Amino acid sequence: MSTEDENPASGMLGILTKPSNTLANWYFWLGLLGLLLAALNIANIIHPSYRVSWGGMFTFEFTNNAFGDKDTASAFVLSDAIFVAFCGALVFLGARSLKGDSGANDWLMSMVKSEWYTDLLDAKEGGWTLVVGTWSMLISIIFYFYWGIMYMGWIDPGVYSISISLMAVGLVLRMLSTVEEDQ
């Protein structure tokens, strides 16, 4: 007899609420990005002429319009609260899984002491795929924040396309750098 059906923690709910390290990293960083976008929307600096309704965005305007005129749209609506709660939950679940048994201080110190920056220059240790992949990821982040700050293009699909493409190339190249060649 299979006990998989009897233990709901090992099912989909368990995967979502107790994520692996990889999924926890995605939760944490996407949740932080969502909280940043929510704060920018509430502060009225997410776009030069629009306010975002997260309910409209995620329902493809089934419930309401995704964009409202900056001058006439409400500063804070229910969908903002739901979006902030959802992103906060992602950050919480990601951080809870990443800190593990060692505690939050050890996890935060490991992030501070991380030597990822050596991957930007050290082609001997990890190879050129690691160097190019790390640079691609860094350029992706810098480009997104530069464009958002300079042009208030935080929700521009073109900016997302470029940023996500560079990030994906960087992730793939970094993963390829860990693959060992067969002799």
N, C-alpha and C positions, 0 to 999 in steps of 0.2 A: 504494500500500500504506500502511496505517496503521501508524505506529510506536508507537501508544498501548499496544498489548499488549506490546511489547518493552521498554518502560521502566516498571518497576514503581513507580518513584518518582512518576510522574505519576498513578498510580491511587489507589485508596482508602487504601492504606497511606501513601502520600506525603502525602495530605491530612491524615491523622490524626497523622503524626509530624512534619510540617513545616506546622503550621497557619498560616492567614492571621492578620492582626492581630486580627480580630474573634473568630475561634475561639481564638486564643491568649489573649485576655482572658478568655474563658469558661473555658478550661482553668485559667488561673492562679487566678482568684477562686473557682471551684467547688472546685478542689483545696485551696486554703487553708481554705475552709469545711469540707470533708471532714476535713482534718487537725485543725481546731478541734473538730469533733464527735467524732472519734476520741479526742482527748486528754481531752475532757469525759467520755466513756464510760469510759475507763481510770481517770480520777480519781473515778469513781462519782458525778458530779454532772450527768449528762445528763437525768435524770428522777427525780422524788421516790421512785418505788418500783420502777423497772425498770432492768435492764441491757440493752443492745442487742447482739444478735448480727448483725453485718453480713451474714454468710452467710445467715442466716434472712431478713433484710430483703430482700436483693436476689434471693433465689430464691423469694420469696413463701412462706416456710416449707416449701419442698420438702425442703431438706437438714436443717434443724433449726428450732426455735422462734426467732422473731425477738426475743422479749422473755423475759427470765428474771427471777426474783425477785431483788431487789437483795442480799438476805442470803445466798442460796444459789448464785447464778451465779458462774462463774469470773471473776476480775478481768481476765485476758487470755487470749484464745483465738486459734486460727489465723486465723479470719475477721478479727479485729482487725488482725493483721499484714498480711494480704492487702489489706484496706481502706486501711491506712496506706501500703503500697507503691503501690497504685493512685493514691491522692490525691497522693502525693509525685511520682509520674511525671507526673501532670497539671500540677502546679506547675512541675516541671522543663521539660517540653515548652513550656508557656506562656511561662515566663521566657526560655527559650532563643530562642524566636521573637520575643518582644517586645524583647529587648535588641538583636537584629540585629547589624549590623557595628560599631555605635558602641560597644558594650561595656556592661557592667552598670552602671557608674557613671553614664554618660549617661542610661540608662533610669531609674535610681532618682532622679536629679536632676530628670528631666522630670516624674516623679510628684510630687516635693516642690514643684516650682515651678509646677505646674499651677494655673491660676486658675479652676477649675470653680466656686468659691464666688461668683464674680461673676455666674454664671448664676442665683443665688438671688434677686438683687435687680434686675438690669439688664434691664428689659422693653423699653427702647428699642433695644438692640442685637439681641437675639434674639427679642423678642416675648413675649407672655404664655404661649404654649405651652411655650417653653423654661423660663420661670420656674416654671410649675406642674409641668412634667415633672421638673425638678431637685428641687423640694421633695418631690414624690411619691416619688422614689427615696431621698432622704435620710430621709424619714419611715419608709419601709419598713425601712431598715437600723436606724434608731434603735428602732423598734417591736420588731423581732426580737431585738435585743440586750437591750433593756429587759425584755421578757417572759422571755427565757431566763435572765437574771441574777436577776430578782425571783422567778420562779415555777418555775425549773428546767424550763421548757417548751421546751427546745431541739428536741425531736422531736415537738411537738404539731402534728397536721395542721391545726388551726384557725389556729394562729399562722403556719404555712407559707402557708395559703390567703390570709390577709390580706397577708402580706409579699410574696408573689409577685404578687398582684393589683396592689398599689401599685407594685411594681417594673416590672411590665409596662406599666401606664398611663404611668409616668414615661418608660420607654424609647420608647414609641410617641409620646408628646407631644414628646420631644426630637428624634425623627426627623422628625416633622411640622414642627418649627420650621425645619428646613433646606430644606424644599421651597419652591421659588420659585413665586410665582403667575404664571400666564400673563397677558400684558397684553391 
